[in-house]
Amino acid sequence: MQRGPADADWIAAALALSRRGRPASAPNPNVGCLIVKQGKVVARGWTQAGGRPHAEAVALAGAGGAARGATAFVTLEPCAHDSPRGPACSDLLIAAGVARVVIAAQDPDSRTDGTGIARLRAAGIEVVANLAPAEARAAMAPWWTRHTEARPFVTLKLATSLDGAIALADGASRWITGPRARAHGHLERASHQAILVGRGTLDADAPRLDVRLPGLERRSPQKLLLTRGTAPDGWIAVASPEAITDVDSVLVEGGAGAASAFLAADRVDRLLLYRAPILIGGGRPALGDIGLADLTQAHGRWRLIDSRLLGSDRLDVYERVREG
């Protein structure tokens, strides 16, 4: 007898679905939900722009009566608190008559944190909780970081030559990488709420920092300028990495001064290293001083989580290794 997908497979699919809501779901988490019955998906949903409706509400509306007796696969514990913007998702699942709820991670929000699970079980629904907590935290990293640490999730992008230069000695940098790598960079822009450069990059390149991928142009992030001075129209000035508190995710895109400031402040959670198969020699380095007093401090900080070729360029993705 052929086996159907296991709970872990459905949760993995729900986690992939949840990324569609990032970053538009902010300030709410980008949750994904699948309604599965007799081995088939009858409905799906993800948290919509602005945080409502929630993923469960979207999926249940699509399932209709087919939700009765089905299994709901949800990437975050269904909320248990009432809101003027909509009913609690745990109550919606109970009213829909689902038989099982499989949850990737428990909600750290004190208004829910276990209450949603308890409410579902009290209603006679089988609950499988915390099936993939690490994967859920990664999929919802911007919201999770801001909610638990009161700061944005920061991605640092570096596009360099093989010898670590980001530009020629005169500052010319168009283009270090090829079109596929640049397209991937635009996809990263679309998945962040804000994008940041330093004053030197603004003055030298006058970057647009928009998303230029067909269909995603409206996903261009808010523009931040790292400066102790003022910012031009359409930009927001921030004096330091620690001063950014009102967004869930930031993409630091240039240049060496801004990158170094975020690394020195230990505010980088994810590193995108695009490397072109070229040598520049005597070019401008990707980084300045990042505050290391000893070489031993440089080791053990970064974990490689992805590596791929984008045309002739290589992308390596690292995550910051943190305790807890």
C-alpha positions in Angstrom: 0.0 0.0 0.0 1.4 3.4 -1.0 1.8 5.8 1.8 0.6 9.4 1.5 2.6 12.4 2.7 3.4 12.4 6.4 2.6 15.3 8.8 6.1 16.6 8.4 5.7 16.8 4.6 2.5 18.8 4.9 4.0 21.1 7.5 7.0 21.7 5.1 4.5 22.6 2.4 2.7 25.0 4.7 6.0 26.6 5.7 6.8 27.2 2.0 3.3 28.7 1.5 3.9 31.0 4.5 6.7 32.8 2.8 4.2 34.3 0.3 3.0 36.5 3.1 6.5 38.0 3.8 6.9 40.9 4.4 3.3 42.1 3.6 1.8 40.4 6.6 3.7 42.7 9.1 3.2 43.5 11.9 1.6 40.0 12.1 3.5 36.8 11.5 3.5 35.3 8.0 1.6 32.1 8.7 0.7 29.4 6.3 -2.2 26.9 6.6 -3.3 23.8 4.6 -6.6 22.0 5.0 -6.1 18.4 4.1 -8.7 15.7 3.8 -8.2 12.1 2.7 -4.7 12.9 1.6 -5.7 15.9 -0.6 -5.4 19.6 -0.1 -8.9 21.1 -0.1 -7.9 24.7 0.7 -4.9 26.8 1.6 -4.2 30.2 3.0 -1.5 32.6 4.2 -1.7 35.7 6.2 -2.7 38.6 4.1 -1.3 42.1 3.7 -1.5 44.1 6.9 -1.9 41.0 9.0 -5.5 40.2 8.3 -7.2 37.9 7.5 -5.1 35.3 9.1 -4.0 32.2 7.2 -6.5 29.9 9.0 -9.4 32.2 8.2 -8.4 32.3 4.5 -8.0 28.5 4.3 -11.2 27.7 6.1 -13.2 30.1 3.9 -11.8 28.3 0.9 -12.6 24.9 2.4 -16.2 25.6 3.4 -17.9 22.4 4.6 -15.0 20.3 3.4 -13.1 21.4 6.5 -15.3 19.2 8.8 -13.3 16.1 9.7 -10.2 17.4 8.0 -6.7 18.1 9.3 -5.4 21.7 9.5 -1.6 22.1 9.1 -0.6 25.5 10.5 2.9 27.0 10.8 2.1 28.8 14.1 -0.2 28.0 16.9 -3.7 29.4 16.1 -4.3 32.6 18.0 -6.6 32.5 21.0 -7.2 36.2 21.7 -10.1 38.2 20.4 -9.4 41.2 18.2 -11.6 43.9 16.6 -10.1 42.9 13.3 -11.4 39.3 13.5 -12.2 36.3 15.6 -9.6 34.0 17.2 -8.4 31.3 14.7 -8.6 28.6 17.4 -12.3 29.3 17.6 -12.7 29.3 13.8 -11.1 25.9 13.6 -13.4 24.5 16.3 -16.5 26.0 14.6 -15.4 24.5 11.3 -15.3 21.0 12.8 -11.7 20.0 11.9 -10.6 16.7 13.4 -6.9 17.4 13.8 -4.6 20.4 13.9 -0.8 20.0 13.3 1.3 23.0 14.4 4.8 23.7 13.5 5.6 26.0 16.4 3.9 27.3 19.6 3.2 31.0 19.5 5.6 33.1 21.7 3.0 35.8 22.0 1.8 35.8 25.6 -1.8 36.3 24.5 -1.8 32.8 22.9 1.4 30.9 24.0 -0.2 27.5 24.6 -3.8 28.8 25.1 -4.7 28.1 21.5 -3.5 24.5 21.8 -5.4 24.0 25.0 -8.6 25.4 23.6 -8.4 23.1 20.6 -7.8 20.0 22.8 -10.6 21.0 25.2 -12.9 21.0 22.1 -12.0 17.3 21.4 -9.6 18.1 18.5 -6.4 16.1 18.2 -3.4 18.4 18.3 0.1 17.7 17.2 2.2 20.6 18.5 5.8 21.9 17.8 6.4 19.5 14.9 9.0 21.8 13.3 9.8 24.8 15.6 13.3 25.6 14.2 11.9 25.6 10.6 9.0 27.8 11.6 11.2 30.3 13.3 13.3 30.5 10.2 10.2 31.0 7.9 8.9 33.7 10.2 12.3 35.1 11.2 11.5 38.8 10.8 8.4 38.7 12.9 9.9 36.2 15.4 13.0 38.4 15.9 11.1 41.6 16.4 8.6 40.0 18.7 11.1 38.2 20.9 14.1 40.6 20.7 12.4 44.0 20.0 14.6 44.5 16.9 14.4 43.8 13.2 15.8 40.8 11.4 18.7 42.0 9.4 20.1 40.6 6.1 23.5 41.9 4.9 24.1 41.6 1.1 27.7 41.7 -0.2 28.5 41.4 -3.9 32.2 40.9 -4.4 35.0 39.8 -6.7 37.0 36.6 -5.8 39.5 38.8 -4.0 36.8 40.5 -1.8 36.5 43.8 -3.6 33.1 45.6 -4.1 34.3 48.1 -6.6 37.3 49.4 -8.5 39.7 51.8 -6.7 37.8 54.7 -8.2 34.5 53.4 -6.9 33.0 51.9 -10.1 30.9 48.9 -9.2 28.5 48.3 -12.1 28.4 45.5 -12.5 30.3 43.1 -10.2 27.8 40.3 -10.6 25.8 39.1 -13.6 22.1 39.4 -14.4 20.9 36.3 -12.5 22.6 37.3 -9.3 21.2 40.8 -9.6 17.7 39.4 -10.2 18.1 37.3 -7.1 19.0 40.4 -5.2 15.8 42.1 -6.4 13.9 39.1 -5.1 15.5 39.6 -1.7 14.5 43.3 -1.8 10.9 42.2 -2.3 11.0 40.0 0.8 12.2 42.8 3.1 10.2 45.7 4.6 13.2 48.1 4.4 16.5 48.5 2.6 19.4 50.5 3.8 22.6 52.0 2.4 25.2 54.4 3.8 25.7 58.0 2.8 28.7 57.2 0.7 26.7 54.8 -1.5 23.9 57.3 -1.8 26.2 60.1 -2.9 28.3 57.9 -5.3 25.6 55.8 -6.9 22.2 57.5 -6.3 20.6 54.0 -6.0 16.9 53.5 -6.7 16.7 50.5 -4.4 13.4 49.5 -6.0 12.2 46.0 -7.1 12.5 45.6 -10.9 11.1 42.1 -11.3 7.9 41.8 -13.4 4.9 41.6 -11.1 6.8 42.5 -7.9 7.3 46.2 -8.6 4.9 47.1 -5.8 7.0 45.2 -3.3 9.7 47.8 -3.3 10.9 48.3 0.3 11.1 51.4 2.4 14.4 53.2 1.9 16.7 53.9 4.9 19.9 56.0 5.0 22.5 55.3 7.7 23.5 58.9 8.5 23.8 61.3 11.4 22.5 64.0 9.1 19.3 64.4 7.1 17.9 62.2 4.4 16.5 63.3 1.0 12.8 63.1 0.2 11.6 59.5 0.1 14.2 58.3 2.5 14.3 57.9 6.3 17.5 58.8 8.2 18.7 56.4 10.9 21.6 57.3 13.1 22.8 53.7 14.0 21.9 50.1 13.5 20.3 50.1 17.0 18.0 53.0 16.1 15.9 50.9 13.7 12.9 49.6 15.7 9.8 50.0 13.7 10.2 47.4 10.9 10.4 43.6 11.0 13.1 43.2 8.3 16.0 45.2 6.9 18.2 44.4 3.9 21.6 46.2 4.2 22.8 46.6 0.7 25.7 49.1 0.7 28.4 50.0 1.2 31.4 48.9 3.2 30.8 51.5 6.0 27.2 50.5 6.5 28.0 46.8 6.4 30.8 47.2 8.9 28.6 49.2 11.3 25.9 46.5 11.4 28.5 43.7 11.9 30.3 45.7 14.6 26.9 46.1 16.4 26.2 42.4 15.9 22.9 43.2 14.2 23.3 40.9 11.2 21.3 37.7 11.3 21.8 36.5 7.7 24.6 37.1 5.2 24.2 36.9 1.4 27.6 36.6 -0.2 27.5 36.9 -4.0 30.9 36.3 -5.6 31.7 36.9 -9.2 34.5 34.9 -10.9 36.6 38.0 -11.4 39.7 39.4 -9.8 40.1 43.2 -9.4 43.2 43.8 -7.4 43.6 47.1 -5.6 39.8 47.5 -5.4 37.7 48.8 -2.6 37.3 46.1 0.2 33.9 44.8 1.2 34.4 45.6 4.9 36.2 48.0 7.2 36.8 47.5 10.9 34.1 45.4 12.5 35.5 45.5 16.1 37.3 42.2 16.4 40.1 42.4 19.0 41.3 38.8 18.4 41.1 36.4 15.5 39.5 33.8 17.7 36.4 36.1 17.9 35.9 35.6 14.2 35.4 31.8 14.4 32.2 30.0 15.1 29.9 33.0 14.3 28.5 32.0 10.9 26.9 28.8 9.6 26.5 28.0 5.9 22.9 27.2 5.1 22.7 27.5 1.3 25.0 27.6 -1.6 24.1 27.8 -5.3 25.3 29.0 -8.7 23.4 32.0 -10.3 24.8 32.0 -13.8 28.5 32.3 -13.4 28.3 33.8 -9.9 28.1 31.9 -6.6 25.8 32.7 -3.8 26.6 31.5 -0.3 24.1 32.2 2.5 25.1 32.2 6.1 23.2 32.6 9.3 24.5 34.1 12.5 25.1 31.5 15.2 23.5 32.7 18.4 22.9 31.0 21.7 19.4 30.1 22.7 
